[in-house]
């Protein structure tokens, strides 16, 4: 028995180790694999941002795997880091990063001086809510600080998407364009936001059309005297219009500064209208299209686009950005040769421009004598201009009604056109430069209100014996005693 136990012990000592302990064998073994621990992703602060190509929360970044970001085209030169646009709603618009911590440099506080101006009486109700008169589903809002704009956007993010947020540094405001996440129209969104945010300055993102008539007449030329080549030196005239054809012979040698405020991918409007207005201001004094103030610096903010359906217009938010740029460039006078629906946000920004000492001039519109003067001409701080022909007869397509200030030549005006020599045009658009140029000449040492009174004292009554709804105070008459620069 003892020998049997010894034999068993020897057998155990010489037996090879089991497979579970053998680390030298290359043969596969039938063993149970241990339970696999779940693979954890990188920590939140280590992972690359997902959906970097979207840059807009809620646009499906989480629905697709991360991808290597393709090379990006350089951003448009006319935007800075204050611009943010959601391209998802309008094909062709390119994105830019959303500001999160930027603050407007408002030395001395907002130019609004503590509160937004009250809406003018003309803004009491917006009657033009037809879909064709505004950007689909869009509402524009202005705030005095970036922190206010961000707080508002965060508070409304459950119901509204921020399409655009942009700093209007020269005006001292923050512009935000909102779009409802649900299928809601712009008027309903405006009414909802207004009811829940008393005192908020907001409006539809209205569309504005150039005040150029489709009819052309051909007989008389418009004369402004014979300005010297130095006339207008030191003056800075602002145009919110289409861009101009800087290569046209009429603008050769002109001091022309142009800046497009359209988003990348938007098709700029043809330059016909802007070229005509620019030449009326600053055309060569010795050329075939002599301008009113040939030595002035002409600032052109291009805000008008051509839509896929061929319509030419400008959304209100682009017009606001254009005004901001013109003020930042030191414009003495800004002219508006377009009309559109009353817009309280637009009106508030123009009140800021008036406070800054900038003269404002606008066309009354070409919708016919049964239509009242259009916006922004109806505002009290804007000089409203109608058109007459060479015999001081009223332009038959001009709007009429209370609020017209002055009449100026606007029928059969000889202007250049891109790629061609010139043609005659008619419309209240083309009467605006005569009044705006005169207001610029009156600007020396005068406030905008004093400049307007200077103009109103230089008129020829056209038979009514006082202000009327056709000619306003009468035909503008700039005498020889008016300084040219």
C-alpha positions in Angstrom: 0.0 0.0 0.0 2.8 2.3 0.9 4.5 1.4 -2.4 1.2 2.3 -4.3 1.1 5.8 -2.8 4.7 6.4 -3.7 4.1 5.3 -7.3 1.1 7.7 -7.6 3.2 10.6 -6.2 5.9 9.9 -8.8 3.4 10.0 -11.6 2.1 13.4 -10.4 5.6 14.9 -10.3 6.4 13.9 -13.9 3.0 14.7 -15.5 3.1 17.7 -17.9 1.3 20.9 -16.9 -2.3 21.5 -18.0 -3.3 23.5 -21.2 -4.7 26.3 -19.1 -1.2 26.9 -17.6 0.8 26.3 -20.8 2.0 29.5 -22.4 4.4 28.0 -24.9 2.0 26.0 -27.1 0.9 27.4 -30.5 -2.0 24.9 -30.9 -5.5 26.3 -30.5 -7.2 25.4 -27.3 -10.8 24.9 -26.4 -11.0 27.4 -23.6 -13.8 29.7 -22.6 -13.0 33.3 -23.5 -13.4 35.7 -20.6 -16.4 38.1 -20.8 -15.5 41.1 -23.1 -15.6 44.4 -21.4 -17.5 47.1 -23.2 -15.2 49.5 -25.2 -15.5 53.0 -23.9 -15.2 56.0 -26.2 -12.8 58.8 -25.5 -13.8 61.2 -22.8 -15.9 64.2 -23.8 -13.0 66.6 -23.5 -10.7 64.4 -25.6 -13.1 63.6 -28.5 -13.1 65.8 -31.7 -16.2 67.8 -32.2 -18.9 65.9 -34.1 -20.6 67.4 -37.1 -18.0 70.1 -37.6 -19.3 70.6 -41.1 -22.7 71.5 -39.8 -21.8 74.1 -37.2 -25.5 74.5 -36.3 -27.1 72.5 -33.4 -30.0 70.3 -34.4 -29.1 69.9 -38.1 -28.4 66.1 -38.0 -24.8 66.1 -36.9 -25.4 63.2 -34.6 -27.1 61.1 -37.4 -23.9 60.6 -39.4 -20.4 59.3 -38.3 -17.6 61.7 -38.0 -15.8 62.3 -41.3 -12.6 64.0 -42.2 -13.3 67.6 -42.9 -12.6 68.5 -46.6 -10.7 71.6 -47.5 -12.8 74.6 -47.0 -12.9 77.6 -49.3 -11.7 80.8 -47.7 -14.5 82.9 -46.2 -15.9 85.9 -48.1 -13.7 88.9 -47.6 -16.7 91.0 -46.7 -17.5 89.1 -43.5 -15.6 89.0 -40.3 -15.9 86.7 -37.3 -19.1 88.5 -36.2 -21.1 86.8 -38.9 -23.0 83.6 -38.4 -25.4 82.1 -41.0 -27.2 78.8 -41.1 -27.0 77.6 -44.7 -29.6 74.9 -44.3 -32.5 77.0 -45.3 -31.3 78.7 -48.4 -29.3 76.7 -50.9 -25.9 78.1 -51.8 -25.3 80.1 -48.6 -22.1 79.1 -46.9 -21.7 78.7 -43.1 -19.6 80.5 -40.7 -19.0 79.9 -37.0 -21.5 81.2 -34.5 -20.2 83.7 -32.0 -20.6 82.5 -28.4 -18.5 84.9 -26.3 -18.0 87.9 -28.5 -19.1 91.2 -27.2 -19.6 94.4 -29.2 -17.1 97.1 -28.5 -19.5 99.7 -27.3 -17.3 102.4 -25.8 -19.6 104.5 -23.8 -22.5 102.1 -24.1 -24.9 101.3 -26.9 -25.6 103.9 -29.5 -29.2 103.4 -28.5 -28.3 105.1 -25.2 -30.0 102.6 -23.0 -33.2 101.7 -24.9 -34.4 101.1 -28.4 -36.2 104.0 -29.9 -40.0 103.8 -29.9 -41.6 102.7 -33.2 -42.6 105.6 -35.4 -46.4 106.1 -35.8 -46.1 104.6 -39.3 -45.0 101.3 -37.7 -48.0 100.9 -35.5 -49.2 98.0 -37.6 -47.6 95.9 -40.4 -50.3 95.4 -43.0 -48.1 93.9 -45.7 -47.8 90.4 -44.5 -48.2 88.8 -47.9 -45.7 85.9 -48.3 -44.2 87.6 -51.3 -43.2 90.6 -49.3 -40.9 88.9 -46.8 -38.4 86.0 -46.4 -40.3 82.8 -45.7 -40.6 82.1 -42.0 -38.0 84.7 -40.9 -38.2 87.2 -38.1 -35.5 89.8 -37.4 -34.6 91.0 -33.9 -32.2 93.6 -32.6 -30.5 93.8 -29.2 -28.1 96.2 -27.6 -25.5 93.7 -26.5 -24.3 90.3 -27.6 -25.0 88.9 -24.1 -28.7 89.9 -24.5 -28.9 88.4 -28.0 -27.3 85.1 -26.8 -29.6 84.9 -23.8 -32.6 85.6 -26.0 -31.5 82.9 -28.5 -31.0 80.4 -25.7 -34.4 81.1 -24.2 -36.1 80.6 -27.5 -34.0 77.7 -28.8 -36.8 75.2 -28.2 -39.0 76.9 -30.7 -36.7 79.0 -32.9 -33.5 78.4 -34.8 -30.9 81.2 -35.1 -30.3 81.6 -38.8 -28.0 84.5 -38.5 -26.4 86.6 -35.7 -24.3 89.6 -36.7 -22.7 92.5 -34.9 -23.6 95.9 -36.3 -20.6 97.6 -34.8 -21.2 101.0 -36.4 -24.8 101.1 -35.2 -24.1 99.6 -31.8 -26.6 96.7 -32.1 -26.8 93.0 -32.6 -28.9 91.6 -35.4 -30.5 88.2 -35.1 -32.6 86.4 -37.8 -34.8 83.6 -36.3 -36.8 80.8 -38.0 -39.4 78.7 -36.2 -38.5 75.0 -35.9 -42.2 74.1 -36.4 -44.0 74.7 -39.6 -45.1 78.3 -38.8 -45.3 81.3 -41.0 -43.3 84.5 -40.3 -46.3 86.6 -39.2 -47.3 84.0 -36.7 -43.8 83.7 -35.4 -43.6 87.5 -35.1 -46.8 87.7 -33.2 -45.8 84.8 -30.9 -42.4 86.4 -30.0 -44.0 89.8 -29.6 -46.7 88.6 -27.2 -44.1 86.8 -25.0 -41.4 89.5 -25.1 -43.0 92.9 -24.5 -40.7 95.7 -25.7 -38.7 93.4 -28.0 -37.8 95.2 -31.3 -38.6 92.7 -34.0 -40.2 92.5 -37.5 -40.6 90.3 -40.5 -37.5 90.0 -42.7 -39.2 92.1 -45.4 -38.1 92.2 -49.0 -37.4 95.6 -50.6 -37.6 96.4 -54.3 -35.6 99.0 -56.3 -37.7 102.1 -57.2 -37.0 102.0 -60.8 -39.8 102.2 -63.3 -40.0 99.8 -66.2 -41.0 102.6 -68.5 -38.4 104.8 -70.1 -38.8 108.1 -71.8 -36.5 109.9 -74.1 -36.4 113.6 -74.7 -34.8 115.7 -72.0 -31.7 115.7 -70.0 -31.5 116.7 -66.3 -29.2 119.6 -65.5 -27.6 120.4 -62.2 -25.6 123.3 -63.5 -21.9 122.9 -64.4 -20.1 121.4 -61.4 -16.4 122.0 -61.2 -14.2 118.8 -61.1 -13.5 119.5 -57.4 -17.2 119.8 -56.5 -17.9 117.4 -53.6 -14.3 117.1 -52.3 -14.4 115.8 -48.7 -18.0 114.6 -48.9 -18.8 110.9 -48.4 -22.0 109.8 -50.0 -23.6 106.4 -49.1 -25.7 104.3 -51.4 -27.6 101.2 -50.3 -28.3 99.7 -53.7 -26.9 97.2 -56.2 -23.2 97.3 -56.9 -22.1 99.5 -59.7 -20.0 98.8 -62.9 -16.7 100.4 -61.7 -15.3 99.8 -65.2 -17.8 101.9 -67.0 -16.3 105.1 -68.6 -18.8 107.2 -66.7 -17.1 106.3 -63.4 -13.5 106.5 -64.6 -11.5 108.3 -62.0 -14.3 108.3 -59.5 -13.5 107.7 -55.8 -15.7 104.6 -55.5 -15.7 102.2 -52.6 -17.9 99.2 -53.1 -18.8 96.4 -50.6 -21.2 93.5 -51.0 -23.1 92.4 -48.0 -24.7 89.4 -49.7 -23.8 85.9 -48.3 -21.5 83.7 -50.3 -23.5 81.8 -52.9 -26.2 84.5 -53.3 -26.4 85.9 -56.9 -25.8 89.6 -56.9 -28.4 91.7 -58.8 -27.3 93.2 -62.1 -25.5 96.4 -61.7 -27.8 98.5 -64.0 -29.5 100.4 -61.2 -26.5 101.0 -59.0 -24.4 102.2 -62.0 -27.1 104.8 -62.9 -27.3 106.1 -59.4 -23.5 106.1 -58.9 -23.0 108.1 -62.1 -25.6 110.7 -61.1 -23.6 111.2 -57.9 -20.0 110.9 -59.1 -19.9 110.7 -62.9 -16.9 112.4 -64.6 -17.5 116.1 -64.9 -16.0 116.1 -68.4 -17.8 113.0 -69.6 -21.1 112.2 -71.2 -22.7 111.4 -67.8 -21.6 114.3 -65.5 -22.2 113.7 -61.9 -23.5 116.1 -59.2 -20.5 115.8 -56.9 -17.7 114.3 -59.0 -15.0 114.8 -56.4 -17.0 113.1 -53.6 -16.2 109.6 -52.2 -19.0 107.3 -53.2 -19.7 104.4 -50.8 -21.8 101.6 -52.4 -23.2 98.8 -50.2 -24.5 96.1 -52.5 -27.5 94.5 -50.8 -29.6 93.4 -53.7 -29.7 89.9 -55.0 -31.3 88.1 -58.0 -33.5 85.2 -56.8 -33.9 82.0 -58.7 -37.2 83.1 -60.1 -35.6 86.2 -61.5 -36.9 88.7 -59.0 -34.5 91.3 -57.7 -34.8 92.4 -54.1 -33.0 92.7 -50.8 -34.0 91.2 -47.4 -34.2 93.6 -44.5 -31.3 91.9 -42.7 -28.9 92.6 -45.6 -30.1 96.2 -45.7 -29.3 96.6 -42.0 -25.9 95.2 -42.5 -25.4 97.6 -45.4 -26.4 100.6 -43.4 -24.0 99.5 -40.6 -21.2 99.3 -43.2 -22.0 102.8 -44.6 -22.0 104.3 -41.1 -18.7 102.6 -40.3 -17.3 104.2 -43.5 -18.3 107.7 -42.3 -21.1 108.4 -44.8 -22.4 112.0 -44.5 -25.6 111.1 -46.3 -27.2 107.7 -47.2 -29.7 107.3 -50.0 -32.4 104.6 -50.5 -33.7 104.2 -54.0 -36.1 101.4 -53.0 -39.3 100.8 -51.2 -40.9 98.1 -49.1 -43.2 97.2 -46.2 -42.9 99.2 -43.0 -40.4 97.6 -40.7 -39.9 98.7 -37.1 -36.4 97.2 -36.8 -35.3 99.0 -39.9 -36.9 102.2 -38.6 -35.0 101.9 -35.3 -31.6 101.6 -37.0 -32.4 104.7 -39.1 -33.1 106.6 -35.9 -29.7 105.6 -34.7 -28.2 106.8 -38.0 -30.1 110.1 -37.6 -28.6 110.5 -34.1 -25.2 110.0 -35.5 -25.7 113.0 -37.8 -26.2 111.1 -41.0 -28.7 112.6 -43.6 -31.2 110.1 -45.0 -33.0 110.4 -48.3 -35.4 107.9 -49.9 -37.7 107.5 -53.0 -41.4 107.6 -52.4 -42.0 104.7 -54.9 -43.4 104.1 -58.4 -46.6 102.2 -57.7 -48.9 105.0 -59.0 -50.9 107.9 -57.6 -53.2 105.7 -55.7 -50.4 104.3 -53.6 -49.1 106.2 -50.5 -45.4 107.0 -50.1 -43.4 103.9 -49.4 -41.1 102.9 -46.6 -38.5 104.1 -45.5 -39.4 107.5 -47.2 -42.4 107.9 -44.8 -40.3 108.2 -41.7 -40.0 111.7 -40.2 -36.2 111.6 -40.2 -35.9 110.6 -43.9 -36.4 113.1 -46.8 -39.1 111.7 -49.1 -38.5 112.4 -52.7 -40.8 112.3 -55.7 -40.0 112.8 -59.4 -40.9 115.4 -62.0 -40.1 115.9 -65.6 -38.2 118.7 -67.3 -41.4 120.9 -67.3 -42.0 120.2 -63.6 -44.9 117.9 -64.3 -45.4 115.1 -61.8 -44.1 111.7 -62.8 -47.3 109.7 -63.6 -46.2 106.6 -61.7 -45.0 108.3 -58.6 -46.7 107.4 -55.3 -48.7 110.3 -53.7 -50.0 111.2 -50.3 -49.0 112.8 -47.0 -45.3 112.7 -46.1 -43.7 113.7 -49.4 -41.0 116.3 -48.8 -39.5 117.4 -52.1 -39.7 117.0 -55.8 -36.6 116.6 -58.0 -35.8 115.7 -61.7 -36.6 112.0 -62.2 -38.1 111.7 -65.7 -36.0 111.1 -68.9 -32.8 111.1 -66.9 -29.7 110.3 -69.1 -27.6 107.6 -67.3 -25.1 105.0 -68.2 -25.8 101.3 -68.4 -23.3 98.4 -67.9 -21.8 97.4 -71.2 -23.5 100.2 -73.1 -23.2 103.9 -73.5 -26.4 105.1 -71.9 -30.2 105.5 -72.0 -33.0 107.6 -70.6 -34.7 106.4 -67.4 -37.6 107.5 -65.3 -38.5 106.9 -61.7 -38.4 108.3 -58.2 -35.1 106.4 -57.8 -33.3 108.8 -60.1 -34.7 111.9 -58.3 -33.1 110.8 -55.0 -29.4 111.7 -55.9 -30.3 115.3 -56.6 -31.8 115.7 -53.1 -29.1 113.6 -51.4 -26.3 115.5 -53.1 -27.9 118.8 -52.0 -28.3 117.5 -48.5 -24.6 116.6 -48.5 -23.7 120.1 -49.5 -25.8 121.4 -46.6 -24.2 119.1 -44.1 -21.3 121.4 -43.2 -21.9 122.5 -39.6 -25.5 121.4 -39.6 -27.4 118.6 -37.9 -29.6 116.3 -40.0 -32.7 118.3 -38.9 -31.0 121.6 -39.8 -29.9 120.2 -43.1 -33.5 119.2 -43.9 -34.7 122.6 -43.1 -32.0 124.1 -45.3 -33.4 122.0 -48.2 -37.0 122.8 -47.5 -36.2 126.5 -47.6 -34.9 126.1 -51.2 -37.9 125.1 -53.2 -40.0 126.3 -56.0 -43.8 126.0 -55.3 -45.4 124.1 -58.1 -48.8 125.7 -58.0 -50.5 124.4 -54.8 -49.5 127.4 -52.6 -47.9 125.1 -50.0 -47.1 121.5 -49.2 -49.3 119.0 -51.0 -49.6 115.2 -51.6 -48.1 115.4 -55.1 -45.0 117.6 -54.9 -44.5 118.0 -51.1 -43.0 121.4 -50.4 -42.1 121.8 -54.1 -39.2 121.4 -56.5 -35.8 121.5 -55.0 -33.7 124.6 -56.0 -30.1 124.7 -55.0 -28.8 128.2 -55.5 -25.3 129.5 -56.3 -24.7 130.3 -52.7 -24.7 126.7 -51.7 -21.1 125.4 -50.9 -20.0 122.7 -53.4 -17.7 121.0 -50.9 
